[in-house]
């Protein structure tokens, strides 16, 4: 054989083997034997190359050919370069990380064989651990397959994109629940009759709980290292996917902290106070170690006189709810009794002496927010808020709070939320003044106000339905924008019914949600001549419950235009069935003639009274 022909034959063998390896490696996830086959083929090809060159050299066939000139012909393609050491190390660490997580599953099997409160307390931990382990198993398979592929065929962004879609929720729940998970495991470890082997497993589990947070940091370091010798666009996408997971964790931890704060607050109160705090809406922010200045105030008081009546009270917590600003003092702290009487534990409560005193500023108090001093005037990470309120015109009262927060980010959150509330106060000021003028002019006293919203799809005749109620039998009426009020007698009780007609706001979700937040009851109106408006009702009901964060809320299902029998598209039976599924009363009305219109409004007021119990009387 001609020397050059022999060399060409060997080069052909190597080229064919290289192509075979290139084809086999991408199938790593489809066939677990493919990587092994590819490695064996590569090893055999290299051995054949070495033997052929050795034999040709011994026979003197290639004596006139320099070995260096053969290297370009005999070398493997660049795409088959060996794996980088950092990638091999990263995959090895991922295996070790997964093995540590799986120890939580082994602990679950052990702990289920024992009875006791700790088994229930740890249930949430094991549930999240199973989801997290499944997520990491999928990632490890992808990483092992990717490491065996040709270097320039690796798609890191795809791997981290798929991982982030699963990891965002599993990591968020696991990391956000770290504190509760540790508490559950410590409870298990300290339980009676726990075997030494189980205690050792629990100890191992306690060291595993912080690992997911640490591993996310290692992912970032690894991706940044790959940026040095890889496609920048791919690595940037991978970093973005990782950032989405971290952001989800931050949100989940913040929500968990707020939930814990509200839970801790509610557990200190009696049932009546618990119900009141729950009615304040979602908690937005809270801080420890606030300092409160409380002072009696009167518009006629001079600044000097007001200053002389100021005194400071050390507080443990300050809470900002959607509908209130609430702060809490430890029992025994000096404070103004008129404020504390608004909400405090019952004297008969068994923990009364240890329970904190609560000072509450309701939503109308937030609307009269007077001052929000910049942090620069109070020092770093500090700000001051002032507001005033009174239980009667003869007893005005004012408060100011100097709040110290631990971080710049938390300071910005507080300032932003309070500025929003102050802006809302200005917006409501003109409406409050107009309402005050009407209050002075009226001669009839009333027991209670009821804020009611008429909701439904466009074109269901809400305006005619509302105006029929307002212009029929009533004792007095005034109009204030879209909300009108009527004073009437319902079950021998005088009541003012404030009616908000949402006609025209159906397409503005922000306006609709605001209407849902500020009303106590809802008339869900559809037209019996429009099936589409009937099918929309369930959406409104779900949205109201979501905004109110309740499982039930006072509502009446109203089928309007029932006088138009010829065009009826929704039967009375269907309306009754829908009302039963929603858990609310049902009535058919005719806004044009007034049939059952008054009944619908009166029934809703009765439902609100029943829902609030004795708070209405």
C-alpha positions as CSV (number, residue, x, y, z in Angstrom):
1,X,0.0,0.0,0.0
2,X,1.2,3.5,-0.8
3,X,2.2,5.4,2.3
4,X,-0.1,8.3,1.5
5,X,-2.9,5.9,0.8
6,X,-2.5,4.3,4.2
7,X,-2.4,7.6,5.9
8,X,-5.5,8.7,4.0
9,X,-7.3,5.5,5.1
10,X,-6.5,6.0,8.7
11,X,-7.6,9.6,8.5
12,X,-10.9,8.4,6.9
13,X,-11.4,6.0,9.8
14,X,-10.9,8.8,12.3
15,X,-13.2,11.1,10.5
16,X,-15.9,8.5,10.3
17,X,-15.6,7.7,14.0
18,X,-15.7,11.4,14.8
19,X,-18.9,11.8,12.9
20,X,-20.4,8.8,14.7
21,X,-19.6,10.3,18.1
22,X,-21.1,13.6,17.0
23,X,-24.3,11.8,16.1
24,X,-24.4,9.7,19.2
25,X,-23.8,12.3,21.9
26,X,-27.0,14.4,21.5
27,X,-29.1,11.4,22.3
28,X,-27.9,11.2,25.9
29,X,-31.4,11.9,27.3
30,X,-33.1,9.5,25.0
31,X,-30.7,6.6,25.4
32,X,-28.6,6.3,28.5
33,X,-26.1,4.0,26.7
34,X,-25.3,6.5,24.0
35,X,-22.6,8.3,26.0
36,X,-20.9,5.0,26.9
37,X,-21.0,3.9,23.2
38,X,-19.5,7.3,22.1
39,X,-16.7,7.0,24.6
40,X,-15.8,3.4,23.6
41,X,-15.8,4.3,19.9
42,X,-13.5,7.3,20.6
43,X,-11.1,5.1,22.6
44,X,-11.0,2.4,19.9
45,X,-10.3,5.0,17.1
46,X,-7.4,6.5,19.1
47,X,-6.0,3.0,19.7
48,X,-6.2,2.1,16.0
49,X,-4.5,5.4,15.0
50,X,-1.6,4.7,17.4
51,X,-1.1,1.1,16.3
52,X,-1.3,2.0,12.5
53,X,1.3,4.7,12.9
54,X,3.5,2.5,15.0
55,X,3.4,-0.4,12.4
56,X,3.9,2.0,9.4
57,X,6.9,3.5,11.2
58,X,8.5,0.1,12.0
59,X,8.1,-1.0,8.4
60,X,9.8,2.2,7.2
61,X,6.7,3.1,5.0
62,X,6.4,6.5,6.6
63,X,10.0,7.3,7.1
64,X,10.0,10.1,4.6
65,X,6.9,11.7,6.1
66,X,7.3,14.0,9.1
67,X,5.1,13.1,12.0
68,X,4.2,16.8,12.7
69,X,2.7,17.1,9.2
70,X,0.3,14.2,10.1
71,X,-1.2,16.0,13.1
72,X,-3.6,18.2,11.2
73,X,-4.9,15.1,9.3
74,X,-5.0,12.7,12.3
75,X,-6.3,15.1,15.0
76,X,-9.9,15.1,16.2
77,X,-12.3,18.0,15.5
78,X,-12.3,20.9,18.0
79,X,-16.0,20.1,18.8
80,X,-14.8,16.9,20.5
81,X,-12.4,18.7,22.9
82,X,-12.4,17.3,26.4
83,X,-14.8,18.8,29.0
84,X,-13.6,21.8,30.9
85,X,-12.6,20.9,34.5
86,X,-15.0,23.4,36.1
87,X,-18.0,21.8,34.3
88,X,-17.1,18.4,35.6
89,X,-16.7,19.8,39.1
90,X,-20.0,21.6,38.8
91,X,-21.9,18.4,37.8
92,X,-20.1,16.5,40.6
93,X,-21.3,19.1,43.2
94,X,-24.8,19.0,41.8
95,X,-24.8,15.2,42.4
96,X,-23.7,15.8,46.0
97,X,-26.3,18.5,46.5
98,X,-29.1,16.3,45.3
99,X,-27.9,13.5,47.6
100,X,-28.1,15.8,50.5
101,X,-31.7,16.9,49.6
102,X,-32.7,13.3,49.3
103,X,-31.8,12.7,52.9
104,X,-35.0,14.7,53.7
105,X,-37.1,12.1,51.9
106,X,-35.4,9.3,54.0
107,X,-36.2,11.3,57.1
108,X,-39.8,11.5,56.1
109,X,-40.0,7.7,55.9
110,X,-38.6,7.5,59.4
111,X,-40.7,10.2,60.9
112,X,-43.9,8.8,59.6
113,X,-43.4,5.7,61.7
114,X,-43.7,7.8,64.8
115,X,-46.8,9.6,66.2
116,X,-46.9,13.0,67.7
117,X,-47.4,16.7,66.9
118,X,-44.0,17.0,65.2
119,X,-45.2,14.7,62.3
120,X,-47.9,17.1,61.5
121,X,-45.6,20.1,61.9
122,X,-43.1,18.7,59.5
123,X,-45.6,17.7,56.8
124,X,-45.2,21.0,54.9
125,X,-41.4,20.6,54.9
126,X,-41.5,17.1,53.4
127,X,-44.1,18.2,50.8
128,X,-41.9,21.0,49.5
129,X,-38.8,18.8,49.7
130,X,-40.3,16.2,47.4
131,X,-41.1,18.9,44.8
132,X,-37.6,20.4,45.2
133,X,-35.9,17.0,44.8
134,X,-37.9,16.2,41.7
135,X,-36.8,19.6,40.2
136,X,-33.1,19.0,40.9
137,X,-33.2,15.4,39.5
138,X,-34.5,16.8,36.2
139,X,-31.7,19.4,36.2
140,X,-29.0,16.9,37.0
141,X,-30.1,14.7,34.0
142,X,-29.9,17.7,31.7
143,X,-26.5,18.8,33.1
144,X,-25.0,15.3,32.7
145,X,-26.2,15.1,29.1
146,X,-25.0,18.6,28.3
147,X,-21.5,18.0,29.7
148,X,-21.1,15.0,27.3
149,X,-22.2,17.0,24.2
150,X,-19.7,18.7,21.9
151,X,-18.7,22.0,23.5
152,X,-20.2,24.3,20.9
153,X,-23.5,22.3,20.9
154,X,-24.2,23.0,24.6
155,X,-27.4,25.1,25.2
156,X,-27.0,26.3,28.7
157,X,-29.8,28.9,28.4
158,X,-32.3,26.2,27.4
159,X,-31.3,24.1,30.5
160,X,-31.7,26.9,32.9
161,X,-34.9,28.2,31.2
162,X,-36.6,24.8,31.7
163,X,-35.2,24.5,35.2
164,X,-36.4,28.0,36.3
165,X,-39.9,27.3,35.1
166,X,-40.1,24.5,37.7
167,X,-37.7,25.9,40.3
168,X,-39.4,29.3,40.7
169,X,-42.2,27.9,42.8
170,X,-40.4,25.0,44.5
171,X,-37.5,27.1,45.7
172,X,-39.7,30.0,46.7
173,X,-41.9,27.8,49.0
174,X,-39.0,25.9,50.4
175,X,-36.7,28.9,51.1
176,X,-39.6,31.1,52.4
177,X,-40.5,28.3,54.9
178,X,-37.0,27.8,56.2
179,X,-37.8,29.2,59.6
180,X,-40.9,27.1,60.1
181,X,-39.1,24.0,58.8
182,X,-36.3,24.4,61.3
183,X,-38.9,24.9,64.1
184,X,-40.7,21.7,63.0
185,X,-37.5,19.6,63.0
186,X,-36.4,20.9,66.4
187,X,-39.8,20.0,67.7
188,X,-39.4,16.5,66.3
189,X,-35.9,16.2,67.8
190,X,-37.1,17.2,71.3
191,X,-40.1,15.0,71.3
192,X,-40.3,12.0,73.7
193,X,-39.1,8.5,72.8
194,X,-37.2,9.6,69.7
195,X,-34.6,7.0,68.7
196,X,-31.0,8.1,68.4
197,X,-30.9,7.1,64.7
198,X,-33.9,9.4,64.0
199,X,-32.3,12.2,66.0
200,X,-29.2,11.9,63.9
201,X,-31.3,12.1,60.7
202,X,-33.0,15.2,62.0
203,X,-29.6,16.7,62.8
204,X,-28.5,16.1,59.2
205,X,-31.8,17.6,57.9
206,X,-31.2,20.8,59.8
207,X,-27.9,21.2,58.0
208,X,-29.7,20.6,54.6
209,X,-32.4,23.3,55.0
210,X,-30.0,26.2,54.2
211,X,-28.4,24.5,51.2
212,X,-30.9,25.6,48.5
213,X,-30.2,29.3,49.1
214,X,-26.4,28.6,49.0
215,X,-26.7,26.5,45.8
216,X,-28.4,29.4,44.0
217,X,-25.3,31.5,44.7
218,X,-23.1,28.7,43.3
219,X,-25.2,28.6,40.1
220,X,-24.6,32.3,39.5
221,X,-20.8,31.9,40.0
222,X,-20.7,29.0,37.6
223,X,-22.7,30.8,34.9
224,X,-20.4,33.9,35.3
225,X,-17.3,31.7,34.8
226,X,-18.8,30.3,31.6
227,X,-19.3,33.8,30.4
228,X,-15.5,34.1,30.0
229,X,-15.4,31.5,27.1
230,X,-18.9,31.0,25.9
231,X,-21.7,32.7,23.9
232,X,-22.5,35.8,25.8
233,X,-26.2,35.8,24.7
234,X,-26.7,32.3,26.0
235,X,-25.1,33.0,29.4
236,X,-27.1,36.3,29.8
237,X,-30.3,34.3,29.2
238,X,-29.2,31.8,31.8
239,X,-28.5,34.5,34.3
240,X,-31.9,36.1,33.6
241,X,-33.6,32.7,34.3
242,X,-31.7,32.4,37.6
243,X,-32.6,36.0,38.6
244,X,-36.3,35.2,38.1
245,X,-36.0,32.3,40.6
246,X,-34.2,34.5,43.1
247,X,-36.8,37.3,42.7
248,X,-39.6,34.8,43.3
249,X,-37.9,33.7,46.5
250,X,-37.6,37.3,47.7
251,X,-41.4,37.9,47.1
252,X,-42.3,34.6,48.8
253,X,-40.1,35.5,51.9
254,X,-41.7,38.9,52.1
255,X,-45.2,37.5,51.9
256,X,-44.3,34.9,54.6
257,X,-42.9,37.5,56.9
258,X,-46.1,39.7,56.6
259,X,-48.3,36.6,57.1
260,X,-46.3,35.7,60.3
261,X,-46.6,39.2,61.6
262,X,-50.4,39.3,61.2
263,X,-50.7,35.8,62.7
264,X,-48.6,36.8,65.7
265,X,-50.7,39.9,66.2
266,X,-54.1,38.1,65.9
267,X,-53.1,35.4,68.3
268,X,-52.7,37.9,71.1
269,X,-56.3,39.1,70.9
270,X,-59.7,37.9,71.9
271,X,-62.3,36.9,69.2
272,X,-63.9,40.3,68.8
273,X,-60.5,42.0,68.3
274,X,-59.4,39.2,65.9
275,X,-62.4,39.8,63.7
276,X,-61.7,43.5,63.6
277,X,-58.0,43.1,62.7
278,X,-58.9,40.6,60.0
279,X,-61.3,43.2,58.5
280,X,-58.5,45.7,58.0
281,X,-57.5,44.0,54.7
282,X,-54.0,42.6,53.8
283,X,-51.0,43.7,55.8
284,X,-48.6,45.8,53.7
285,X,-45.6,46.5,56.0
286,X,-44.6,46.2,59.7
287,X,-41.7,47.3,61.8
288,X,-40.4,46.7,65.3
289,X,-39.1,49.2,67.8
290,X,-41.1,52.2,66.6
291,X,-41.4,55.3,68.9
292,X,-44.7,57.0,69.1
293,X,-45.5,60.6,70.1
294,X,-49.1,61.0,71.1
295,X,-50.8,64.3,71.9
296,X,-54.2,65.8,72.5
297,X,-54.9,68.3,69.8
298,X,-57.4,70.9,68.9
299,X,-57.5,73.1,65.8
300,X,-57.7,76.1,68.2
301,X,-54.6,75.1,70.1
302,X,-51.4,77.0,69.5
303,X,-48.3,75.1,68.4
304,X,-46.7,75.8,71.8
305,X,-49.6,74.5,73.7
306,X,-49.8,71.4,71.5
307,X,-46.1,70.8,72.0
308,X,-46.4,71.0,75.7
309,X,-49.0,68.2,75.8
310,X,-46.9,65.8,73.7
311,X,-45.4,62.7,75.3
312,X,-43.5,59.8,73.9
313,X,-44.4,56.1,74.2
314,X,-42.1,53.3,73.3
315,X,-43.8,50.7,71.1
316,X,-42.9,47.2,70.0
317,X,-44.6,47.1,66.6
318,X,-46.1,49.3,63.9
319,X,-48.4,47.8,61.2
320,X,-49.6,49.2,58.0
321,X,-52.8,47.5,56.6
322,X,-54.7,48.3,53.5
323,X,-57.4,50.0,55.5
324,X,-55.6,51.1,58.7
325,X,-52.5,52.1,60.5
326,X,-52.1,50.1,63.7
327,X,-49.5,50.1,66.4
328,X,-49.1,48.1,69.6
329,X,-47.6,48.9,73.0
330,X,-46.6,46.3,75.6
331,X,-48.9,46.1,78.6
332,X,-48.1,48.7,81.2
333,X,-46.7,51.3,78.8
334,X,-48.1,54.8,79.4
335,X,-50.7,55.7,76.7
336,X,-53.9,57.5,76.1
337,X,-56.9,55.5,77.3
338,X,-59.3,57.1,74.8
339,X,-57.3,55.6,72.0
340,X,-56.8,52.2,73.5
341,X,-60.5,51.8,74.2
342,X,-61.1,51.5,70.5
343,X,-59.5,48.1,70.4
344,X,-58.2,46.2,73.3
345,X,-58.5,42.6,74.7
346,X,-61.5,41.9,76.8
347,X,-60.9,42.2,80.6
348,X,-62.2,38.7,81.0
349,X,-59.7,37.3,78.6
350,X,-57.3,34.9,80.3
351,X,-54.2,36.6,78.9
352,X,-55.5,40.1,79.5
353,X,-52.6,41.1,81.7
354,X,-50.0,39.9,79.3
355,X,-51.8,41.1,76.2
356,X,-50.5,44.3,74.5
357,X,-52.5,47.5,74.3
358,X,-53.6,48.3,70.7
359,X,-54.1,51.7,69.1
360,X,-55.9,51.7,65.8
361,X,-56.4,54.3,63.2
362,X,-59.2,53.3,60.9
363,X,-59.4,54.1,57.2
364,X,-60.8,57.6,57.8
365,X,-57.8,58.3,60.0
366,X,-55.4,57.4,57.1
367,X,-57.4,59.8,55.0
368,X,-56.5,62.6,57.3
369,X,-52.7,61.9,57.2
370,X,-51.2,65.3,57.8
371,X,-47.4,65.0,57.6
372,X,-44.7,62.8,56.2
373,X,-41.3,64.2,57.0
374,X,-38.3,63.2,54.7
375,X,-35.8,60.9,56.3
376,X,-33.1,63.5,56.0
377,X,-34.7,65.6,58.8
378,X,-34.9,62.6,61.1
379,X,-31.6,61.0,60.4
380,X,-30.7,58.0,58.3
381,X,-33.4,55.2,57.9
382,X,-35.9,57.2,59.9
383,X,-39.1,59.1,59.1
384,X,-42.0,60.7,60.9
385,X,-45.7,60.4,60.1
386,X,-48.5,62.4,61.8
387,X,-52.3,62.1,61.6
388,X,-55.3,63.2,63.6
389,X,-58.7,61.7,64.3
390,X,-61.4,61.7,66.9
391,X,-64.3,59.7,68.2
392,X,-66.4,62.8,68.4
393,X,-66.1,66.5,67.5
394,X,-65.7,67.4,71.1
395,X,-62.7,65.1,71.6
396,X,-60.2,65.5,68.8
397,X,-57.0,63.6,69.1
398,X,-53.7,63.4,67.1
399,X,-50.7,61.1,66.9
400,X,-47.3,61.1,65.3
401,X,-44.9,58.2,64.9
402,X,-41.2,58.3,64.5
403,X,-40.2,55.1,62.8
404,X,-36.7,53.5,62.5
405,X,-36.3,50.9,59.8
406,X,-33.3,48.5,59.4
407,X,-32.6,48.8,55.7
408,X,-32.7,51.4,52.9
409,X,-35.0,49.1,50.9
410,X,-37.6,48.9,53.7
411,X,-37.4,52.6,54.3
412,X,-38.2,53.2,50.6
413,X,-41.2,50.9,50.9
414,X,-42.6,52.7,53.9
415,X,-42.1,56.1,52.3
416,X,-43.7,54.9,49.1
417,X,-46.8,53.4,50.8
418,X,-47.3,56.4,53.1
419,X,-47.0,58.9,50.2
420,X,-49.6,56.9,48.3
421,X,-51.9,57.1,51.3
422,X,-51.4,60.8,51.7
423,X,-52.2,61.3,48.0
424,X,-55.3,59.3,48.5
425,X,-56.2,61.5,51.5
426,X,-56.0,64.6,49.4
427,X,-58.1,63.1,46.7
428,X,-60.8,62.1,49.3
429,X,-60.7,65.5,51.1
430,X,-63.0,67.4,48.7
431,X,-65.5,64.5,48.8
432,X,-65.4,64.4,52.6
433,X,-66.0,68.1,52.8
434,X,-69.0,67.9,50.4
435,X,-70.4,65.0,52.5
436,X,-70.0,67.0,55.7
437,X,-72.1,69.8,54.3
438,X,-74.9,67.3,53.5
439,X,-74.5,65.9,57.0
440,X,-75.1,69.3,58.6
441,X,-78.1,69.9,56.5
442,X,-80.0,66.8,57.2
443,X,-82.6,66.7,60.0
444,X,-83.2,63.0,60.3
445,X,-80.9,60.9,62.3
446,X,-80.0,57.4,61.1
447,X,-78.6,54.3,62.7
448,X,-76.0,53.1,60.2
449,X,-74.6,53.6,56.7
450,X,-74.5,50.7,54.2
451,X,-72.2,51.1,51.2
452,X,-73.6,49.0,48.3
453,X,-72.3,48.6,44.8
454,X,-74.5,47.6,41.8
455,X,-72.3,45.5,39.5
456,X,-72.8,43.7,36.3
457,X,-71.9,43.7,32.6
458,X,-72.4,46.6,30.2
459,X,-76.0,47.1,29.0
460,X,-77.9,45.2,31.7
461,X,-79.9,48.3,32.7
462,X,-78.0,49.0,36.0
463,X,-78.7,52.8,35.8
464,X,-82.4,52.4,35.5
465,X,-82.4,49.7,38.2
466,X,-80.5,52.0,40.6
467,X,-82.5,55.2,39.9
468,X,-85.8,53.4,40.3
469,X,-84.7,52.5,43.9
470,X,-83.4,56.0,44.7
471,X,-86.5,57.9,43.3
472,X,-89.2,55.7,44.9
473,X,-90.2,55.7,48.5
474,X,-87.5,57.5,50.5
475,X,-87.0,60.0,53.3
476,X,-84.2,62.0,51.8
477,X,-81.7,61.9,48.9
478,X,-78.6,63.5,47.7
479,X,-76.2,62.8,44.8
480,X,-72.5,62.8,45.1
481,X,-70.9,61.8,41.8
482,X,-71.7,58.2,40.9
483,X,-72.7,57.4,44.5
484,X,-76.2,58.4,45.7
485,X,-77.7,58.0,49.1
486,X,-81.2,57.3,50.4
487,X,-82.5,57.1,53.9
488,X,-85.1,54.5,54.5
489,X,-86.6,52.2,57.1
490,X,-85.7,48.6,56.9
491,X,-87.1,46.2,59.5
492,X,-88.0,49.1,61.9
493,X,-84.5,50.5,61.7
494,X,-83.5,53.7,59.9
495,X,-80.6,53.2,57.6
496,X,-78.7,55.3,55.0
497,X,-78.0,53.2,51.9
498,X,-75.1,54.6,49.8
499,X,-75.5,53.1,46.3
500,X,-72.6,53.1,43.9
501,X,-73.6,52.5,40.2
502,X,-70.6,51.0,38.4
503,X,-72.1,51.7,34.9
504,X,-69.4,52.8,32.5
505,X,-66.5,51.3,34.7
506,X,-66.8,47.7,33.5
507,X,-63.8,48.1,31.2
508,X,-61.5,49.6,33.9
509,X,-60.3,46.9,36.2
510,X,-58.6,49.3,38.6
511,X,-61.9,51.2,39.1
512,X,-63.8,48.0,39.6
513,X,-61.4,46.6,42.2
514,X,-61.5,50.0,44.1
515,X,-65.3,49.7,44.1
516,X,-65.0,46.2,45.5
517,X,-62.7,47.3,48.3
518,X,-64.8,50.1,49.5
519,X,-68.3,48.5,49.6
520,X,-70.0,46.2,52.1
521,X,-72.4,44.4,49.8
522,X,-73.0,43.8,46.1
523,X,-75.9,43.5,43.8
524,X,-74.8,41.2,40.9
525,X,-77.1,42.2,38.1
526,X,-77.6,40.4,34.8
527,X,-80.3,40.8,32.2
528,X,-82.6,37.9,31.6
529,X,-82.4,38.8,27.9
530,X,-78.6,38.4,27.7
531,X,-77.0,35.0,28.4
532,X,-73.6,36.6,28.1
533,X,-74.3,39.0,31.0
534,X,-75.6,35.9,33.0
535,X,-72.3,34.0,32.4
536,X,-70.2,37.0,33.5
537,X,-71.7,36.9,37.0
538,X,-69.4,34.1,38.3
539,X,-66.4,36.2,37.2
540,X,-67.6,39.2,39.3
541,X,-68.3,37.0,42.3
542,X,-64.8,35.4,42.2
543,X,-63.2,38.8,41.8
544,X,-65.0,40.3,44.8
545,X,-64.0,37.3,47.0
546,X,-60.4,37.7,45.9
547,X,-60.2,41.4,46.5
548,X,-61.9,41.0,49.9
549,X,-59.8,38.0,50.7
550,X,-62.9,36.2,52.0
551,X,-64.6,32.9,51.3
552,X,-68.1,34.5,51.6
553,X,-69.4,38.1,51.3
554,X,-72.9,39.6,51.2
555,X,-74.3,39.5,47.7
556,X,-77.6,39.3,46.0
557,X,-78.0,37.8,42.5
558,X,-80.5,40.0,40.5
559,X,-82.1,39.0,37.2
560,X,-83.2,42.3,35.7
561,X,-85.6,43.1,32.8
562,X,-87.9,40.1,33.8
563,X,-90.8,42.0,32.2
564,X,-89.5,41.3,28.7
565,X,-90.7,37.7,28.5
566,X,-90.6,37.6,24.7
567,X,-86.8,38.3,24.6
568,X,-85.9,36.2,27.6
569,X,-82.7,34.2,27.2
570,X,-82.1,33.0,30.8
571,X,-84.8,31.1,32.7
572,X,-85.8,31.6,36.3
573,X,-84.6,28.1,37.1
574,X,-81.2,28.8,35.8
575,X,-81.0,32.0,37.9
576,X,-82.0,30.0,41.0
577,X,-79.4,27.3,40.3
578,X,-76.6,29.9,39.9
579,X,-77.6,31.6,43.1
580,X,-77.4,28.3,45.0
581,X,-73.9,27.6,43.5
582,X,-72.8,31.1,44.6
583,X,-74.4,30.8,48.0
584,X,-76.5,34.0,47.8
585,X,-80.2,34.9,47.5
586,X,-81.8,35.5,44.1
587,X,-84.5,37.8,42.9
588,X,-85.8,38.8,39.5
589,X,-86.6,42.5,39.0
590,X,-87.7,45.0,36.4
591,X,-85.9,48.3,36.6
592,X,-88.4,49.9,34.2
593,X,-91.5,49.2,36.4
594,X,-89.8,48.9,39.8
595,X,-90.9,45.3,40.3
596,X,-88.9,43.8,43.2
597,X,-86.2,46.5,43.0
598,X,-86.7,47.7,46.6
599,X,-86.8,44.1,47.7
600,X,-83.4,43.5,46.2
601,X,-81.8,46.4,48.0
602,X,-83.5,45.7,51.3
603,X,-82.5,42.0,51.2
604,X,-78.9,43.0,50.7
605,X,-79.0,45.3,53.7
606,X,-80.4,42.5,55.7
607,X,-77.6,40.2,54.5
608,X,-75.0,42.8,55.5
609,X,-76.6,43.0,59.0
610,X,-76.6,39.2,59.3
611,X,-73.0,39.0,58.1
612,X,-71.7,41.6,60.6
613,X,-73.8,40.3,63.5
614,X,-74.0,42.6,66.5
615,X,-71.6,45.1,65.0
616,X,-74.5,46.8,63.2
617,X,-76.5,47.6,66.2
